[in-house]
């Protein structure tokens, strides 16, 4: 997705490979079946977080609009989930 590639997401996340943060398909696997997954992930993208995937901090991205964050989250959730 263009918005993901244009942001700093790929510094820490690969589509199917963990770097500093989880792979995008690992995120899709963890939150599949969660009705609020897109909204939850959009909030994490904009507000950051810590402690859900180890010690690495998820930085805040307040420069992104809610709609941009939702589009990114929708793209992540559209990926085939990683095998558990």
PyMOL commands that set and color helices and strands:
alter all, ss='L'
color gray80, all
select helices_A, chain A and resi 2-6+9-11+24-31+37-47+66-78
alter helices_A, ss='H'
color red, helices_A
select strands_A, chain A and resi 49-50+57-58
alter strands_A, ss='S'
color yellow, strands_A
deselect
rebuild
show_as cartoon
